[in-house]
Amino acid sequence: MSFPTMTFDERYRAISARDTRFDGQFVTAVRSTGIYCRPSCPARTPKTANVTFYPTSAAAHEAGYRACKRCLPEATPGSPAWNLRGDAAARAMRLIAAGVVEQEGVPGLARRLGYSPRHLTRLLTAELGAGPLALARAHRAHTARMLLVGTDMPISEVAFSAGFASIRQCNDTIREVFAMAPGQLRATRRASTVDADAQGTIDLLLPHRTPMDAAGIFAWMAARALPGMETATESSFARHLRMPGGPAHFQIRQDPVGRLRLRARVTRLGDLAPLVATARRLFDLDADPEGVDAILSAHAELAPLVAAIPGIRVPGAADPHEMLIRAMVGQQITVVAARTALTALADQLGERTPDGGLLFPTMAAIAEHGAEVLRGPAARIRAITGAAAALASEDLTLTVGDDAAEQRERLLAMPGIGPWTADYVRMRVLGDPDVFLPGDVAMRAGAAASGLPGEPRPLAAWAERLAPWRSYLTAHLWRAAPVRPARAARTKTITKEPA
């Protein structure tokens, strides 16, 4: 259940119960104190007459409220609504988290969404209680808070890492939002949240809702990691990534007490906040696992799967363009074969970073030289290099802020891209929670093993009852697929697509 569908009484019951499941999904503003809190704030529950609920902290800021010093509502996982909803407001929130306002301004954000800046401001204000500038400012405040309490970075570096144009702008925003100077906010941190590391590297906690199938998503990444570019173990995943300001490197790992931490290094400080957003999307950290598990386990066929793997996550994508190429290379071959082909592609066409790491090839490099490296049917190679050329020339756009239906239509118009690939990319790039792939061989095998129909049409019909959470059904059925013998793994059938 998300903010738009909840009644006032349902939200009030959530804050009365101090229900952590709703943290990040809305904030509670209290007129008598002038502050806003997360739903689980331990303070005394305010009277209903004094309460106003807002979908975002930016809306509370705009209404004149400041953040609670006790519960720090900015330190929560993000709302799953931005993936569940496909409207302009949700797309705007994903693009704001990706740093589009800092890189292109409000006109750039509006252009990506197909609106004028004025109309976009009206739309977001009506829908979310704040315009794009206010929403971006709130996101910068959240990032600054995270860095102040989670690292020893100088306040000047915090300001630019969070996306502020100046140190003064950062200081003024922190004081306005949190009623504390940056130094005072830093003093509130707990020693356990800080991890001193090499110069130029930050180490942060990644808040998320529990339960969390960390072992499963680390295993997914390990099976698809490309040597030199990605490294994965049972409890960590690291990779090099191209960012607007230059190469970056990040690692997500699980610490001894089960928390997820991010260690990151960027070339330009302004890339840090978008990198954190990328890491969160990659591991689906804004999901509502209890809500999803409750819906799936209500069906007798799925209850054993959910009980065995609570809190399953749907892996995201580190880079939309890279994701499309990886999906196309992996079509109709095994995970192992796809990994071999992609390793050769990255090794021969990728760029080396100053520290010896490997970046995935640019779309221009794949378009120009991919045919020299890729192996397989000529039509498939032409499709891959053609898609890379279209992305390089911007004839084809693919971003985290796309409209889902329009993105699917654009991909299907490309030679060599069918419904399976278009839907798989939509699941991974947009974080769409309602994608189902009835033609996927591994998923059908998992369905049959779980007592569900094994043929595409009846399986798709059965899955309709689980909208809008069919991506999580897909993930469970992938995991339920029987392990095939090594010889069978060499046949040209789709198993699980490379990440």
N, C-alpha and C positions, 0 to 999 in steps of 0.2 A: 504494500500500500504506500503510495507516495503523496506528496503535499496536495496536488490538485484534486485527488480523489478523497481526501480525508475531510471529515466535518470538523467543526470547532470542538465538539464534544469528544471526538476521537483523539484529536491532538491534546486536548486538556487531560484526558485519561492517560495519555502517554507520558506527559510531564508529571502527573501526579504519581505515576508508578516509577518515575525516573528510568524510563525504558531506554537503554543504550542503543537499541535497534534503530531508533529514529534520529540519533545524532548525525548531523550532516544533511538531514532531509528537510529540516525547517528550523527556525530559531524562534524563541519566545521573548517578546519585548514586554517589559513591565513598566507601565506608565508611572507608577508611584516611585520607582527608583531611577528611571531613565536608562536602564541597562537591558541588554538582551543576552539570553543564555541558550545553551544547548538543552535538548529535552531531558537529559539525565542529570542536570545540575543538582548538586546535593542541597542547595539552599531551600528554605521553606517554600512550598508551592504557593504562588501568588493567588489572590482572589481572581475569579473569572472576570470581574468588572475592570480589572487593571491589565488584562492580558490582550496582546495583539500578536498573532502569528504571522511570520513572514517566510517566504520560500527561500530567501537568500540573506546573508548577512549584509550585503550591499543595500538591500531594501531597508533594513533596520538602520544602517548608517544614514541613509538619505532621510529617514524619518526623525533623525536626531538622537538615536540611541547609541550607547557605547558598549563595548564588549565586557562581559562579566570577568572580573579578575580571578574569580574562584574556579569557574569551570572552563574558561578559555574556549569558547565555542569555535574558534578558528582552528583548533587542534583536533578536528574530527575528520573521518573519511569523507570523501565527497558524496554527493547524492547520486544514487543509481538512476534517478529520473532522467539525467541528461543522456544516458544511453537508451533507456526505455522509450523516451519520447523522441520523435523524429521531426518535430516542428522547428521553426526558425529560432525560437528561444533556446531550445536544447542544442541546436547546431552552433549557435552563437557562444554558448557556455563552453562547448568543447574547443572552439577556436580561440576563445579568450584564454583558456588554460594552456593552449599551445603557444601563446605569446604573440598572436596575430596583431593585437592592438599596439603592442610595443614595437613591432617590426613595421607595420603598415598603417597604423592609426585607425581611427574609426572609419574613414572612407574606405580603407582596404578591407576591413571587416564587412562593411555594408556591401561592397562590390562582390565579395565571395558569396554572400547570401542572396544577392540579387535584389537589393533594396537601395534606396537613397539613404544617406546618413540620417536625415531627419525622420524618415519613416521608420527606420530601424530603431531609433531612439524612442519614438512613440510606441512601437510594438513591444519593445523590451520593458519599458516603464509600465505599460498596462499589464503585461504578463508576469513580470518578476519584481516590479516595484522600484526598478532602477534602470537607468540607461547604460549603454555600453561603456562609457567612461567610468561611471561609478562601479560597475561590475568589475572592470579591469583593475580599478584602484583597490577594491576589496580583495581581489586575488593577489595583488602586490603586497597588501598588508598581511595577508595570510602567509605568503612566502617569507616576508621579512620576519614575522614572528617565529616561523619554523627555524630560520637560520639563527636568529638571536638566541633562542633557547636550546638549539640543537648543535651549535658549533661555536668555535672560538674565533670565527671570522671577525675582523675589524668592522665596526659599524659602517664605515665608508664602503667596504666591499659588499656588505649586506645590502646596502641601498641599491647599488647597481646590479647585483645578482637578482634582486627581487623585481627589477625592471623600472625602478624610479629614475627620473631624469637627473635628479640631484640629491645630495645628502639632505639638504634642507627640506625638500619635498617629502623624503622618507621620514624625517623626524616629525614634521607636522602631521603626517598621516598617522603615524604610530600614536602620537599624543591624542589625536582626535578619536581614533578607533578604540584604543585601549586605556585611555586616560593615564598613560604612563610614558615617560621618556624611554627611548630605546635601551639605555643603560639600566633603567628600573625593570623593564620587561626581561632583560637578560638575567637579572638577579633572581627572577622567579624560577629559573630552571632547576631541575634536579640533576645532581652530579651524574646519575646513571644514564642520562640521555646524551651525554657528551662523550665523544670518542676521539681523542687526539690522534691525528694521522699525519701522513706526509704533507709537506707544504703544497698548497694548491689543491688539496683533496678535501672534500667535505664528507661527513658521515652522519646520516640522519635516520631517525626512526620513520617507518612508513606506517601510519595508522591504517587499520583495516578492521572490518567487522569479522567476528568469528562465528562459526568455525571456518577454518582455512585449510584447504587441501594443498598445503605447500609441497609435500612430497610429490604429488601428482604433477604439478605444473613444473617443478624442477626436472622431473623425469621427462616430461614433454620436451623441454628445452634441450636436455642432454641428448636426446635421440636425434635432434635436428641441428645441433651446434656445428658451425663451420670452422674448422681449425684455422687458427691465426686471427680470426675475427671474433669468435665466440668461445667461451669456456664455461662448462657446466659440470656440477657435481650433484650429489644427492641433496645438498642444502644450499647451493649457490648457483648463480648464473651471471656471467659478465660478458660484455661485448664492447667493441669500438663502434662509434656511430658518427655519421656526418651531421653536424649542426650548422645553422646559418653562420655562426661566428668561427667555425673551424672544427677540427676533430674533437670528439669527446669520448670519454670512457666511463662506464658505470658498472657497478656490481650490486646485485640484490642477493642478500644472504639471510639465512635464518640463524638467529643467535641462540645460545644455549637454553634460554627460557622461552623460545618459540616465537619471539618477535621478528619481524622483518626489518632489515636495515638496508639503506642505500648508501653506497660509497661512490662518489662521482668526482670527475675531474673534467673541466671544460676549458676551452681556449679563450672564450669570451664570457665574462661574468653574466651577461644578460641571457646566456643560453641555459643557465642553471634551472630556472623555474620551468621552462618548457621541457627540460630533460627529466625533471621530477614527474611532471605530468605524463611524459612518455612511459616512464617506468611504472607508474600506477596503471596506465591503460594496458601495458604489456602483461601485467599480472592480475588484471581485473580486480583491483583493490577497492573499488567503490561499489562492488556488488553487495546485494542484500542476501547473504547465504541462508539465513534462517527463513526468510520469506520464500525464497526459491525452493528450499528443501521441503518446507511444509506443503507447498503445492504439488511437487513431484511425488512425495511420499504418500499423498492421499490416494494414490493409485496402487493397487496391490502388486501389480507387475514391477513397479519401480521402487517400492518401499525397501526391498533388500539392497538395491543398488545405492540408495541414499544412505541407508544405515551403514553400509560398508565404506562409503566415501562421502562423509558430510562436508559441506562447504566446497564442493567442486567449483573450479574456476574455468572460464573460457579464455584461452590465451589471446592476447591482443597482438598488435604489430608495432615494431619499433619505428618503421618507416613505411608509409603507404606504397610508394613506388617499388621498393624492394619486395614488399609483400606480394604484389601482383606478379613480379618476375618469378619469385620462389614458387608461387602457386602454379604458374604456367609450366615451369620446368618440371614440377612434381606431378603433373597430370598423367594418369595412366601408368605410372611406374611406382615402385616401392619407395618407402622412406629412405632406405639405404641407398638405392640407386639415385634418388633425387639429391641426397646429401653429397654423393660422389660428384655428380654433375655440377652442383652449385659450388662445391669446393674448388673444382677446376676453374669455374668461371670467376670466382672471387680471387683466386691465386694469380690468374693470368691477366685479369683486367682491373682488379681492385687497386686502390692506392695505399701506400704505406704511410703510417703516421710517424711523427718524429720519435716516438718511443718504440717503434718497431711493430706496432699493431697493424691490422689490415682493415680497410674500409670496403664495404660492398661497392661494386663498380657503379659508376654514374650511368644514368640511362643513355647518355650520349655514347659512352664507351661500349655499352652492350649493343646499341643500334649499329655502331660502326664495325665492331670486331666480334660480336657475339657469334656470328656464323663460323668464325675460325676456331671457336672453342667448343661450342655446343655440338652434341652428337644426337642422332636420332632422325626421325622422318623430316624431310626437307620442309614440308608444310608446317610442322610444329616449330621448327627453327625460325622460319619466316614470320610466324605469328608472334614469337617472343621478341625478335628484333624489331618487328613492326610496332608492337606495343611500346617497347622502349623508346623508339623514335617518336611516337606520338606523345609520350610523357615528356621527353626532352624538349620537344617543340611547343608543348602546352596545348597541342590539339586535343589531347586527352587529359582531363584533370582528375585527380584522385587525392582527396584530403580527408582528414578526420571530421570536417564540417560539412561534408556532402549530404544532400538529400538522398536517402537510401534508394528510393525508386528511381531517381534520376541517375545515380551512380550505376545501378544495375543495368539500366537501359544503355548507358554509354559503353559499359564493358561488353554487353551482348552484341553491340554494333561492331565490335572489333573482330577481325578474322581470328579464328582459333580459340575464342573464349565462349564457352557454353554456360548454361545455367549453373552447373555445379561450381565452376570457378568463380563466376560472378557472385554467387551467394556466399561462398567460402570467404572471398575477399571482403564482402560486406560484414560478415561476422567478425573477422579479425581486425579490419581497419576502423570500422565505425563502432565496434563493440555492441552491435545489434544483438539483443538478447533473444530474438525470436526468429532465428534462422534454422531451417531444417533441411537436411540433405538426403532425401530418401533414396537417391541413386548411389550413395556412397557404399561400397562393398563392405568395408569394415563395420560401418554403422548398422547395416542390414544384418551382418553376422551377429553383432551384439544384441540386436533386437530379437533375433530368433533364439539366441541363447537365454534371453530374459523372458521368453514366453509371449513376445509381441509378434505381429505379422512380419515376415521376412521379405515380402515383395514390396516394391516401391509404392504402388498406389494404395493398397490397404494400410501400409505403415504410415504414409502421409495423412490418410484419413483419420487414423487412430490418434496421431500426434496433435491434431487440431485442438483437442481438448486441453492442451497444455499451453496454448498461446496466453501471454506473450513471453514464455520462458523456454521456447523450444531449442535455443542454442545450448542450454544446460542439459536438456534431454539428449541432444546430439553428443555432448561431452561424455555423459554417462554411458551411452551406447557404444561409443568408441572404446571406452575403458572395459566394457563388458565383452568385447569381441574376443573369441578364443584365440590364443596364440597359435599361429600357423607354423608348420614345420619349416625348416630352413630352405628346403628345396622349393616349397610352394611360394616362399617369399621372393623367389626370383622371377615368378611369372608376372606378366604385365597387367596387373589389376590394381585398382586404387586401394590403398590401405588408409594410412593417415597422412595428410598433406604435410610437407615440411614447413616449419615455422619460419 
